Amino acid sequence: MASYIDLTVGFSGWGFDENGEFYSKIEELGYHSCSEAELGLKNNAEDDAAQAKGREMSPFYPIIDENRKADMNYHKSKFFCFDTPEALSINGDYNSATAKLLYI
């Protein structure tokens, strides 16, 4: 398969640390193709533990409709998940005293 772009995902942040010192940083975040568990698709009847764990780690709403589940299975290779869950925490804007902003 041909590759045309390199996707860079990261966050920029600034604020005050626990000592009251100002900081600013830019950090690139790692990502990977989402697993079936991360997408909430793992529903093998004999693997209830994996299903429960998948729902815990899934950042997406549960997929209830079987048609949507079929669509998600078809397109699952196109989804990317962050390597670090704290990457999903963002706050502030360009004019805030503290912020953590996601960029792609």
PASEBA-1860 file (N, C-alpha, C; in nm, 3 decimals):
! residues 104
1> MASYIDLT> 0.085/-0.117/0.000/0.000/0.000/0.000/0.089/0.124/0.000 ~ 0.055/0.222/-0.079/0.133/0.345/-0.088/0.107/0.434/0.033 ~ 0.209/0.508/0.072/0.196/0.601/0.184/0.223/0.742/0.132 ~ 0.133/0.834/0.164/0.145/0.969/0.112/0.178/1.074/0.216 ~ 0.141/1.049/0.341/0.165/1.148/0.446/0.218/1.081/0.571 ~ 0.277/1.162/0.655/0.319/1.117/0.787/0.235/1.195/0.888 ~ 0.154/1.125/0.963/0.065/1.189/1.060/0.140/1.213/1.190 ~ 0.142/1.338/1.234/0.204/1.374/1.361/0.095/1.421/1.456
9> VGFSGWGF> 0.092/1.359/1.573/-0.007/1.394/1.675/0.069/1.433/1.800 ~ 0.026/1.538/1.866/0.094/1.580/1.987/0.012/1.679/2.064 ~ 0.073/1.734/2.167/0.007/1.839/2.241/0.107/1.945/2.280 ~ 0.056/2.065/2.294/0.135/2.175/2.348/0.067/2.216/2.477 ~ 0.147/2.252/2.574/0.089/2.289/2.702/0.174/2.391/2.775 ~ 0.110/2.463/2.864/0.179/2.558/2.948/0.099/2.576/3.074 ~ 0.165/2.629/3.173/0.098/2.653/3.301/0.201/2.666/3.412 ~ 0.160/2.629/3.531/0.246/2.640/3.648/0.258/2.503/3.714
17> DENGEFYS> 0.380/2.463/3.747/0.400/2.335/3.813/0.369/2.346/3.963 ~ 0.392/2.237/4.037/0.359/2.234/4.180/0.442/2.332/4.263 ~ 0.554/2.380/4.208/0.637/2.480/4.278/0.604/2.623/4.238 ~ 0.503/2.640/4.154/0.463/2.773/4.110/0.547/2.827/3.995 ~ 0.633/2.743/3.938/0.717/2.784/3.825/0.642/2.765/3.694 ~ 0.654/2.864/3.606/0.589/2.855/3.476/0.663/2.756/3.386 ~ 0.590/2.678/3.309/0.651/2.587/3.213/0.573/2.593/3.081 ~ 0.639/2.556/2.975/0.572/2.535/2.847/0.641/2.418/2.779
25> KIEELGYH> 0.564/2.337/2.709/0.624/2.222/2.640/0.540/2.182/2.521 ~ 0.606/2.118/2.428/0.543/2.058/2.311/0.590/1.914/2.308 ~ 0.496/1.823/2.298/0.532/1.681/2.303/0.458/1.606/2.194 ~ 0.533/1.525/2.120/0.473/1.440/2.018/0.419/1.314/2.086 ~ 0.301/1.270/2.046/0.238/1.153/2.106/0.245/1.035/2.011 ~ 0.269/0.919/2.065/0.268/0.798/1.985/0.125/0.748/1.965 ~ 0.104/0.676/1.858/-0.028/0.619/1.831/-0.010/0.487/1.759 ~ -0.114/0.410/1.757/-0.111/0.278/1.693/-0.249/0.249/1.635
33> SCSEAELG> -0.258/0.148/1.551/-0.389/0.105/1.503/-0.466/0.049/1.621 ~ -0.589/0.090/1.637/-0.670/0.047/1.751/-0.697/-0.103/1.743 ~ -0.693/-0.168/1.857/-0.729/-0.309/1.865/-0.881/-0.321/1.870 ~ -0.930/-0.442/1.852/-1.074/-0.464/1.862/-1.124/-0.430/2.002 ~ -1.044/-0.459/2.103/-1.082/-0.428/2.241/-1.092/-0.277/2.261 ~ -0.997/-0.202/2.206/-1.001/-0.056/2.219/-1.121/0.005/2.147 ~ -1.164/-0.058/2.040/-1.280/-0.009/1.965/-1.412/-0.058/2.023 ~ -1.406/-0.146/2.124/-1.528/-0.199/2.185/-1.594/-0.307/2.100
41> LKNNAEDD> -1.516/-0.371/2.011/-1.570/-0.473/1.921/-1.554/-0.615/1.974 ~ -1.475/-0.633/2.075/-1.447/-0.767/2.126/-1.572/-0.819/2.195 ~ -1.641/-0.916/2.136/-1.760/-0.971/2.199/-1.771/-1.121/2.177 ~ -1.660/-1.188/2.197/-1.654/-1.332/2.187/-1.716/-1.392/2.314 ~ -1.821/-1.471/2.302/-1.894/-1.522/2.418/-1.806/-1.600/2.514 ~ -1.709/-1.675/2.464/-1.623/-1.753/2.554/-1.508/-1.670/2.612 ~ -1.500/-1.543/2.578/-1.392/-1.458/2.629/-1.450/-1.334/2.698 ~ -1.533/-1.358/2.799/-1.601/-1.248/2.869/-1.504/-1.152/2.935
49> AAQAKGRE> -1.393/-1.203/2.988/-1.295/-1.116/3.055/-1.236/-1.017/2.956 ~ -1.200/-1.064/2.838/-1.144/-0.975/2.736/-1.248/-0.873/2.691 ~ -1.373/-0.915/2.684/-1.480/-0.823/2.645/-1.495/-0.713/2.750 ~ -1.497/-0.753/2.876/-1.511/-0.653/2.983/-1.393/-0.559/2.983 ~ -1.273/-0.612/2.965/-1.154/-0.528/2.962/-1.158/-0.435/2.842 ~ -1.203/-0.485/2.728/-1.214/-0.403/2.608/-1.308/-0.286/2.628 ~ -1.419/-0.310/2.696/-1.514/-0.201/2.723/-1.452/-0.100/2.817 ~ -1.372/-0.146/2.914/-1.305/-0.055/3.006/-1.207/0.034/2.932
57> MSPFYPII> -1.133/-0.023/2.836/-1.029/0.055/2.770/-1.079/0.128/2.647 ~ -1.202/0.104/2.607/-1.253/0.169/2.486/-1.291/0.314/2.512 ~ -1.231/0.407/2.436/-1.269/0.548/2.451/-1.397/0.580/2.373 ~ -1.452/0.481/2.303/-1.571/0.502/2.223/-1.695/0.452/2.296 ~ -1.810/0.503/2.258/-1.935/0.454/2.315/-1.955/0.309/2.271 ~ -2.025/0.229/2.354/-2.050/0.089/2.313/-2.130/0.086/2.182 ~ -2.097/-0.009/2.098/-2.167/-0.025/1.970/-2.275/-0.131/1.991 ~ -2.400/-0.088/1.986/-2.512/-0.179/2.014/-2.573/-0.230/1.885
65> DENRKADM> -2.592/-0.143/1.789/-2.654/-0.177/1.662/-2.563/-0.268/1.580 ~ -2.614/-0.383/1.538/-2.533/-0.480/1.462/-2.487/-0.425/1.327 ~ -2.567/-0.338/1.264/-2.524/-0.278/1.138/-2.403/-0.187/1.159 ~ -2.406/-0.109/1.267/-2.291/-0.022/1.297/-2.169/-0.105/1.334 ~ -2.191/-0.216/1.402/-2.080/-0.305/1.439/-2.015/-0.361/1.313 ~ -2.096/-0.397/1.214/-2.043/-0.447/1.087/-1.962/-0.338/1.016 ~ -2.014/-0.214/1.017/-1.940/-0.102/0.958/-1.807/-0.081/1.029 ~ -1.811/-0.085/1.162/-1.690/-0.063/1.241/-1.587/-0.173/1.214
73> NYHKSKFF> -1.633/-0.297/1.203/-1.541/-0.407/1.170/-1.477/-0.386/1.034 ~ -1.555/-0.337/0.938/-1.504/-0.313/0.804/-1.397/-0.203/0.803 ~ -1.418/-0.097/0.882/-1.329/0.020/0.881/-1.229/0.022/0.997 ~ -1.222/-0.083/1.078/-1.141/-0.079/1.200/-0.993/-0.050/1.176 ~ -0.941/-0.082/1.060/-0.798/-0.057/1.034/-0.770/0.092/1.013 ~ -0.871/0.173/0.998/-0.853/0.316/0.974/-0.851/0.398/1.103 ~ -0.877/0.335/1.218/-0.880/0.407/1.345/-0.743/0.401/1.412 ~ -0.703/0.512/1.472/-0.578/0.518/1.547/-0.609/0.554/1.692
81> CFDTPEAL> -0.537/0.492/1.784/-0.553/0.520/1.927/-0.420/0.570/1.982 ~ -0.426/0.659/2.080/-0.306/0.710/2.143/-0.240/0.602/2.229 ~ -0.107/0.605/2.234/-0.034/0.510/2.318/-0.051/0.541/2.466 ~ -0.078/0.665/2.500/-0.092/0.705/2.640/-0.233/0.759/2.664 ~ -0.307/0.702/2.759/-0.445/0.747/2.783/-0.455/0.892/2.828 ~ -0.353/0.945/2.896/-0.359/1.084/2.941/-0.363/1.182/2.825 ~ -0.333/1.134/2.705/-0.339/1.221/2.588/-0.482/1.268/2.561 ~ -0.580/1.197/2.614/-0.720/1.235/2.591/-0.765/1.348/2.682
89> SINGDYNS> -0.678/1.393/2.769/-0.711/1.502/2.861/-0.660/1.634/2.803 ~ -0.753/1.722/2.766/-0.714/1.852/2.714/-0.788/1.960/2.792 ~ -0.732/2.078/2.799/-0.798/2.188/2.867/-0.742/2.322/2.819 ~ -0.822/2.428/2.836/-0.777/2.562/2.805/-0.785/2.596/2.657 ~ -0.737/2.718/2.627/-0.725/2.763/2.489/-0.603/2.854/2.480 ~ -0.583/2.917/2.367/-0.463/2.998/2.346/-0.452/3.114/2.444 ~ -0.562/3.153/2.505/-0.563/3.270/2.592/-0.575/3.231/2.740 ~ -0.553/3.106/2.774/-0.566/3.058/2.912/-0.432/3.066/2.985
97> ATAKLLYI> -0.441/3.078/3.118/-0.319/3.078/3.200/-0.254/2.940/3.198 ~ -0.335/2.834/3.190/-0.284/2.698/3.175/-0.362/2.631/3.063 ~ -0.295/2.547/2.988/-0.362/2.478/2.878/-0.286/2.353/2.839 ~ -0.358/2.258/2.782/-0.301/2.139/2.718/-0.386/2.119/2.593 ~ -0.329/2.146/2.478/-0.403/2.146/2.352/-0.351/2.038/2.259 ~ -0.441/1.967/2.196/-0.407/1.859/2.104/-0.387/1.916/1.964 ~ -0.286/1.868/1.894/-0.271/1.906/1.753/-0.248/1.782/1.668 ~ -0.290/1.790/1.544/-0.273/1.680/1.449/-0.213/1.738/1.323
END
